Structures are given as C-alpha cells and as structure tokens.
C-alpha cells in the first residue's frame, strides 16, 4: 500500500518503506507496459517501458560481486516534508528477478541486444543467490555492502518467483519445497475457523495471502496441483470470511503487524490490491512474469 501525505497533519500516514522508488516496482510497471504494448501495439507503451527500464540501468546498476541492480531510493520528497530520497546499496533477489524479466521482455519485443545484456546482468545476480546462505533456496539478497548475502531471514517470494521466472524445476523447485516446509501457517481467520496459508518469511507469525497466491502458481508450475488446490481453496474462503473481507478483494493478512523480516515493514489486515491481483492470477492459472499459462514452458529457460 503506498504512502500518502495528510495535508492537515502535515505528515505521511505510512512508514518510510512505503515511499521512494524501488527497483522491483519500476520493473513490474515496465512489465505491465510491455504486456499492454504486445496486446495493443501502441508505441507509447513501449516508449514508456524503455524509459522506466533505462532509469533502472542508469540509476541502480551495480558492478560489485555478482553484479545485479541495487534496491532503489528510500524516503520522502522534500516537497512533502522530507529530505531528498537516499539510495540504498543492498541488492534484492526479488528486485533482480523483476528486472531480468523487464529487460529480457524488452529484448524479445525489440531485438535490441542492449536489453539482453542488462537482463543477463540481473539474471547472473539472481543465480548467485541460489544456495548463498547454505540451503537449497534463493537468499534474500545482499547486505548494504552489495556483496555479503543477507541470511537473516528467507522470504517466500524470492523462491516462488524464482521458479516462475527461471523455470528449471529440477533445481529451483527446491526453493518452493523450502517454502512449503518452512513458511506454512495455520491460524484462526475464517470467523473463528482455522485458515491455512503461507507467511511472508520463515518466522511463521501470520498468513500472507499474497504469498499464498504465489505458492499456488509455483506449485502449478511444479505440477503439484493437489497442494495448489488446497491453498487456492483457502484463498477463496479468505475472500468471503477473513476479517475485513468484503466478498470481493483479498486482505493482506488475517491480523495486523505480521512481520516480514525487514525492519519497520509489517503487513496489516486490510484489503490489498496485490493480494487481490495475485488471487485472480491463481484462478486463471497464469504466470504473470511471462504472460503464459502455468503449464506452458518458461521462455529462456536454462540460459
């Protein structure tokens, strides 16, 4: 949920982690524009995608370690009572997955090899995070030095998204197994009845419904349809029965202050655009990174 400026109180109503410019968010917007360009052929979509992708490469490309792209910029704009946003030096596996897809899709749609080079720069970093903390999964990313793996916690999305983006089930399917074994949560959520879902990370302090939807899609890709159906059924119930449900959107969590492992960033029991969007994707059996069905082959797999 984005932050917003309260003109009466003269302050932001969301925390500092909700503002700024994240590399991953820029990449997702790029992917969306490219999907629109493919569907409608309007040059404005392609040109906007190129501008966003160029911003990523110009502003956050990193040469340290295994390369990749740093996390972006953090903080409020001066016009809203803050100081100038500051650049962060850590690198996120999740953000680089997103950047890889944005760049490689630009290459596929334009044939311009510059985008392929940038895609492989991001992909090299993503691959380097596999097993970086000693387990068969994708690590969070790096510490502030841009090199040392961050092994403080393991998020769900790096592992489900890693499979959606890269494929290679024989290898990266183990990351989904890690999530299955280390991130499941059961808690009272459906008007006193127990719900089952997936946490943001491996501390298992609450269901994250968006992450549960990620898991459904990743399990479909692995061919584990009974497990996917189990979590999908819980998502359907969350739409109707979770606290603050309205029968339409999906809430982020069953209770407030579900932790993420990221300091100052918690999840709340509010209707949530991302949770709702990913739920729709589960019903469509759709892999949003590539715009394909979960049964389709992953493009560029193994490259």
KASUL-V498152 format. One line per field, one symbol per residue. ss: DSSP state (2 for helix, 1 for strand, 0 for the rest). phi: phi as a letter, one per 30 degrees, with the letter a starting at -180 (. if undefined). A space follows every 50 residues. Layout:
# KASUL-V498152
ss=???
phi=???
This chain:
# KASUL-V498152
ss=00001100001100022200112222222222222222220022222222 22222222221000000011111100022200000111111122222222 22222222220022222222222222220100000001001100000010 00001222222222220022222222222222011111110011111100 10000001222222222222220022222222222222222000000001 10100001100000011000112222222222220110000110000000 000
phi=.ddbcddddhadcbdddcbjbdeddddddddddddddddciddedddddd ddddeeddcbdbcdhciibddkbbjddedcjccdecdccdccdeddedde dedddddddciddeddeddddddededdddidcjcdaddelcdddibded cdabdddddddededciheecddddddededbcdbcadbchjcdcbabdd bcchcldcdddddededdddddicdddddddddddddddccdeidbibdc ddbdbdiddbjceibbcbdbebdddddddeddddhbcddcibddcddddi did
